[in-house]
Amino acid sequence: MKETPLSNCERRFLLRAIEEKKRLDGRQTFDYRNIRISFGTDYGCCIVELGKTRVLGQVSCELVSPKLNRATEGILFFNLELSQMAAPAFEPGRQSDLLVKLNRLLERCLRNSKCIDTESLCVVAGEKVWQIRVDLHLLNHDGNIIDAASIAAIVALCHFRRPDVSVQGEEVTLYTPEERDPVPLSIHHMPICVSFAFFQQGTYLLVDPNEREERVMDGLLVIAMNKHRELCTIQSSGGIMLLKDQVFRCSKIAGVKVAEITELIQKALENDQRVRKEGGKFGFAESIANQRITAFKMEKAPIDTSNIEEKAEEIIAEAEPPPEIGDGIENSWGDLEDSEKEEDDDDAVILDDTKMDTGEVSDIGSQGAPIVLSDSEEEEMIILEPEKNPKKIRAQPSADQKGPSKGQGKRRKKKRTAN
C-alpha cells in the first residue's frame, strides 16, 4: 500500500511555516523531540520513543565459530525491520531501498566505529566466539527513523548482559544467571546519529524532522558522533550541494545534541540498575504512566479521617428526620383505582363504538347496499359494490352438445304418426 501523498496546499503550508521558522509541533529550528527510554524485564530489551516514533531493541547472543580472517574477534550483527504496524506504506517480506540504506548506516555507525570491543567476545581463539545480534523493530513511524534506531541499538547494547563462561583445557562451561552473574559488554563509546533536513536547496535547516517534514525536504544529512566530538560516520542524501560552512555548522549542533542524549541514556541506565538492585518493580508494565486506560494501577489518594465524627453529626443534624413508626403515610391505592376505572370506561366506550359500527354494516348489507369492511385501528375502508346491470351470458353448446340432427327429427315424426 502506497503512502498518501501530500496535497499542494499542505506542501505550501509546510514550506511557508519553515520559511517563518515555525514548526507544526511548536518546536524551534534546532530542537529535538522528547526522548523516553524504558527497559524490559530481561537484559538487553528496551523501547525508545522519539516523539511518536517508537523503536523496540532486543539483543541476543550465542556461541559460534569465528570468521577465518578474524579468529580472535566476536561477531556483531544488526537487523532493522519496518513492519506494517508502524506505517501502511511498509510492505512485509520485501527489503525496500529505505530499509537497505538504514541497515547499512547502522552498521557503519556502530560496527565500523569500533564502539564495542569485539576481542573481548572471544572465548577460544579460532573455535568459539560470541555472536551479538541486535534486532530493531519499528513500532510507529513519525519521522527520523535512523536517530531513534541508533539510540535504541546503543541503549540495548549497554543494558545487555551475556552469560559468563569458563575454559578448562578444551572444555567450555556456560553458566546460568543463577550460578554466576552475567557479564556486561565492553563498550568504548556511544555513537549516536543526528539528522538534519534541508529545504529549498539548503537555504533552511531543521533538526530531527518529523514525517511530514521529511516529505517536503530536499535533502538529508546524517552525522554520527560520540560525546567526545569524534565523527563516526556522515552521510548525505537527496542530491543537494552543501557548502563546507554548512557541514561544520551541522557538526557543531550534532556535538551538543549527542552530549545531551548521552547524558540522558546514562541516567536511564543508572536508574534501572538501582531499581534492580533494590528489588523494586521494573519492566515495560511499570513504565506505563498512571491514570491511563492501559494502566494497571492508580496512585492511592490520601483521605483525611481526623474529623469524621463531627462531620457525621453535622450531616445527621441537617438531614430531615425520618417518619416514626405508627404515623402512617397517605394511601395512594385510591388514586390507582380511579385511574384504572377511567381506563376501563375508555375501553367500554371503544367497544360500544365498534359494536355500533358492525351493526350498521350488517344492516346495510342485508338491504343489498354496498358492504363496508372497516378497521378501527388503521382507519382503512374497503367498499365492495355489486354490479348494477349484470349481463346475462348464455353458454353456447359445443359440437357434441348440439341438438338432434334433421334425420333424427324426421324419424321421431314418423313414429308419432304411426302411433
Disulfide bonds with the S-S distance in Angstrom:
none
